[in-house]
């Protein structure tokens, strides 16, 4: 090893000086001494070191959208304008940000059990026209495209004549998995955009859990015609392709 670090001009007989170990300062308050003292269990120094330290966090500013989201999360059991609680009993669904009702609750609305509190109930069937024509919930309107629902609901909003009563909107598709929830969010987004927060034309929106696929077998008498045509029906492949292209 000594040969590796020897200068070529230095005689081989010269022995390299031995480096002395640097003497540590004798100051009792050096970091080394302090660290060693704290390692002794039960000493006052260790107890002081164990005390919790208060950390100061940098403050941050929230955007208008973030504030709205925080308010929405704080009022999950209130309708969209935070004026009152949801009227209909809800159930858990695929999308946690949406309010789902069961087929039984839908029938309760259809049979007038909430007529003293609901002035108008709009059932939005988001399936494609050939599905709707093959069987739909009585009274439902077929609005498969965003422009359709915007024209129907937002161009001239439905306003209750009796201010003490409600206007509710229930969305569904075949399974209420994609098209219905997507349309529900679209209406809320457009409604927010044309109103001063938190006011809304339609603060109370629901999604029918399970969609028409779950509703029809249980309540065929509330459907017209009393039939069920799935989206992937073999006779309507071209219609499906056409409407999927339109919805992109």
C-alpha positions as CSV (number, residue, x, y, z in Angstrom):
1,X,0.0,0.0,0.0
2,X,2.9,2.4,0.8
3,X,4.2,1.9,-2.7
4,X,0.9,3.1,-4.2
5,X,1.2,6.5,-2.5
6,X,5.0,7.1,-2.8
7,X,6.2,9.9,-5.0
8,X,8.7,8.7,-7.7
9,X,11.2,11.4,-6.6
10,X,11.1,10.2,-2.9
11,X,13.7,7.6,-1.9
12,X,12.3,4.2,-1.0
13,X,14.1,4.4,2.4
14,X,12.1,7.4,3.5
15,X,9.3,6.3,5.8
16,X,6.1,8.3,5.6
17,X,5.3,10.2,8.7
18,X,2.6,8.7,10.8
19,X,-0.5,10.9,11.0
20,X,-1.5,11.7,14.5
21,X,-5.1,11.4,15.5
22,X,-6.7,14.9,15.9
23,X,-7.4,15.6,19.5
24,X,-11.0,16.3,20.2
25,X,-11.8,19.6,22.0
26,X,-12.3,19.3,25.7
27,X,-15.3,21.6,25.8
28,X,-18.1,19.9,27.7
29,X,-20.8,21.4,25.5
30,X,-19.5,20.0,22.2
31,X,-22.1,18.1,20.1
32,X,-20.1,14.9,20.7
33,X,-20.2,15.2,24.4
34,X,-23.9,16.3,24.3
35,X,-24.8,13.3,22.2
36,X,-23.0,10.9,24.6
37,X,-24.7,12.4,27.6
38,X,-28.1,12.0,26.0
39,X,-27.4,8.3,25.4
40,X,-27.4,7.7,29.1
41,X,-30.9,6.5,30.1
42,X,-32.8,8.5,32.6
43,X,-30.7,11.6,32.5
44,X,-32.4,15.1,32.4
45,X,-30.9,15.7,29.0
46,X,-32.7,12.7,27.5
47,X,-36.0,13.7,29.0
48,X,-35.6,17.2,27.5
49,X,-34.8,15.6,24.1
50,X,-37.9,13.4,24.3
51,X,-40.2,16.4,24.6
52,X,-42.4,16.9,21.5
53,X,-41.3,19.7,19.2
54,X,-43.9,22.0,17.7
55,X,-43.5,22.3,13.9
56,X,-44.8,25.3,12.0
57,X,-46.5,24.5,8.7
58,X,-46.4,26.7,5.7
59,X,-49.9,28.2,5.0
60,X,-51.5,27.7,1.6
61,X,-54.2,29.3,-0.4
62,X,-57.1,27.3,-1.8
63,X,-58.6,28.0,-5.2
64,X,-62.3,28.6,-5.7
65,X,-62.8,25.0,-7.0
66,X,-60.9,23.5,-4.0
67,X,-63.1,25.5,-1.6
68,X,-66.2,24.2,-3.3
69,X,-65.0,20.7,-3.0
70,X,-64.3,21.1,0.7
71,X,-67.8,22.5,1.2
72,X,-69.3,19.6,-0.8
73,X,-67.5,17.1,1.4
74,X,-68.6,18.8,4.6
75,X,-72.3,18.6,3.4
76,X,-72.5,15.2,2.0
77,X,-76.0,14.6,3.4
78,X,-77.4,17.9,2.1
79,X,-78.7,18.5,-1.4
80,X,-76.5,20.4,-3.8
81,X,-77.3,23.9,-2.6
82,X,-77.0,22.9,1.1
83,X,-80.5,24.1,1.8
84,X,-82.0,20.9,3.2
85,X,-81.3,17.1,3.5
86,X,-82.0,14.6,0.7
87,X,-85.7,13.6,0.7
88,X,-85.3,10.0,-0.6
89,X,-83.6,7.3,1.3
90,X,-80.3,6.5,-0.5
91,X,-78.3,3.3,-0.9
92,X,-74.6,2.7,-1.5
93,X,-73.5,2.6,-5.2
94,X,-70.5,2.3,-7.5
95,X,-69.7,6.0,-7.4
96,X,-69.4,7.5,-3.9
97,X,-69.9,11.1,-5.0
98,X,-73.4,10.3,-6.3
99,X,-76.7,9.5,-4.5
100,X,-78.3,6.2,-5.4
101,X,-81.9,5.1,-4.8
102,X,-83.2,1.5,-5.0
103,X,-85.9,0.3,-7.4
104,X,-88.3,0.1,-4.4
105,X,-87.7,3.8,-3.7
106,X,-88.3,4.6,-7.4
107,X,-91.7,2.9,-7.2
108,X,-92.6,4.8,-4.1
109,X,-92.0,8.0,-6.0
110,X,-94.0,6.7,-9.1
111,X,-97.0,5.7,-6.9
112,X,-97.2,9.2,-5.3
113,X,-96.0,8.4,-1.8
114,X,-94.0,11.6,-1.9
115,X,-96.5,13.8,-3.8
116,X,-96.9,16.1,-0.8
117,X,-93.2,17.0,-1.0
118,X,-92.3,16.5,-4.6
119,X,-93.9,18.7,-7.3
120,X,-92.0,17.3,-10.2
121,X,-89.9,14.2,-10.7
122,X,-87.9,14.0,-13.9
123,X,-86.7,10.5,-14.8
124,X,-83.9,10.7,-17.3
125,X,-83.4,7.5,-19.3
126,X,-79.8,7.8,-20.7
127,X,-80.0,4.7,-22.9
128,X,-79.9,4.8,-26.7
129,X,-83.3,5.3,-28.4
130,X,-83.6,1.7,-29.6
131,X,-83.2,0.5,-25.9
132,X,-85.8,3.1,-24.7
133,X,-88.3,2.0,-27.4
134,X,-87.8,-1.6,-26.4
135,X,-89.1,-0.9,-22.9
136,X,-88.7,2.0,-20.4
137,X,-90.1,3.2,-17.0
138,X,-93.4,5.0,-17.4
139,X,-93.0,8.7,-17.6
140,X,-89.2,8.6,-18.3
141,X,-87.8,10.9,-21.0
142,X,-85.1,9.6,-23.3
143,X,-82.1,11.9,-23.2
144,X,-79.1,9.9,-24.4
145,X,-76.8,12.8,-25.5
146,X,-75.4,15.7,-23.4
147,X,-76.9,18.2,-25.8
148,X,-80.3,16.6,-25.3
149,X,-80.3,16.8,-21.5
150,X,-78.9,20.3,-21.6
151,X,-81.7,21.4,-23.9
152,X,-84.4,19.7,-21.8
153,X,-83.3,20.6,-18.3
154,X,-81.1,23.7,-18.5
155,X,-82.3,25.9,-21.4
156,X,-85.6,26.5,-19.6
157,X,-85.2,25.1,-16.0
158,X,-88.1,23.5,-14.3
159,X,-89.2,25.6,-11.4
160,X,-91.8,24.5,-8.8
161,X,-94.9,26.6,-8.5
162,X,-95.0,25.7,-4.8
163,X,-91.7,26.9,-3.2
164,X,-92.2,24.4,-0.4
165,X,-92.1,21.4,-2.8
166,X,-89.1,20.0,-4.7
167,X,-88.0,19.2,-8.2
168,X,-85.9,16.0,-8.3
169,X,-84.1,14.4,-11.2
170,X,-83.4,10.6,-11.3
171,X,-80.9,9.3,-13.9
172,X,-80.5,5.8,-15.1
173,X,-79.2,3.7,-18.0
174,X,-79.1,-0.1,-18.5
175,X,-77.0,-0.8,-15.4
176,X,-76.5,2.7,-14.1
177,X,-72.8,2.0,-14.2
178,X,-71.5,4.5,-16.8
179,X,-74.0,6.5,-18.9
180,X,-76.4,7.4,-16.1
181,X,-73.7,8.5,-13.6
182,X,-71.9,10.4,-16.3
183,X,-75.0,12.4,-17.3
184,X,-75.8,13.1,-13.7
185,X,-72.3,14.7,-13.2
186,X,-72.7,16.6,-16.5
187,X,-76.0,18.2,-15.3
188,X,-74.5,19.2,-12.0
189,X,-71.4,20.7,-13.7
190,X,-73.4,22.7,-16.2
191,X,-75.9,23.8,-13.4
192,X,-73.0,25.0,-11.3
193,X,-71.6,27.0,-14.2
194,X,-74.7,29.0,-14.8
195,X,-75.5,29.8,-11.2
196,X,-73.8,31.7,-8.4
197,X,-72.4,29.1,-5.9
198,X,-74.0,27.3,-4.2
199,X,-77.4,28.0,-5.9
200,X,-78.6,25.4,-8.4
201,X,-81.6,24.8,-10.6
202,X,-81.6,21.1,-9.7
203,X,-79.9,20.6,-6.3
204,X,-81.4,17.2,-5.8
205,X,-80.1,14.6,-8.2
206,X,-80.3,10.8,-7.9
207,X,-79.2,7.7,-9.8
208,X,-81.3,4.5,-10.0
209,X,-79.1,1.7,-8.7
210,X,-78.9,-1.2,-11.0
211,X,-80.6,0.7,-13.8
212,X,-83.4,-0.6,-16.0
213,X,-81.8,-4.1,-15.9
214,X,-82.6,-4.4,-12.2
215,X,-85.8,-2.4,-12.2
216,X,-87.7,-4.3,-15.0
217,X,-87.8,-7.8,-13.6
218,X,-89.3,-6.6,-10.3
219,X,-91.7,-3.9,-11.6
220,X,-92.8,-4.8,-15.1
221,X,-96.1,-3.1,-14.6
222,X,-94.3,0.3,-14.3
223,X,-92.7,-0.2,-17.7
224,X,-94.0,0.4,-21.2
225,X,-93.8,-1.6,-23.2
226,X,-93.3,-4.4,-20.7
227,X,-90.1,-5.5,-22.2
228,X,-86.3,-5.1,-22.0
229,X,-84.0,-4.6,-24.9
230,X,-80.3,-4.7,-24.0
231,X,-77.7,-2.3,-25.5
232,X,-75.9,-5.2,-27.1
233,X,-79.0,-6.6,-28.9
234,X,-78.0,-8.6,-32.0
235,X,-80.5,-6.7,-34.2
236,X,-79.2,-3.2,-33.3
237,X,-75.5,-3.5,-33.8
238,X,-75.4,-0.7,-36.4
239,X,-77.5,1.6,-34.1
240,X,-75.1,1.0,-31.3
241,X,-72.1,1.8,-33.5
242,X,-73.8,5.0,-34.7
243,X,-74.7,6.3,-31.2
244,X,-71.3,5.5,-29.8
245,X,-69.7,7.6,-32.5
246,X,-72.0,10.5,-31.7
247,X,-71.3,10.3,-28.0
248,X,-67.5,10.7,-28.4
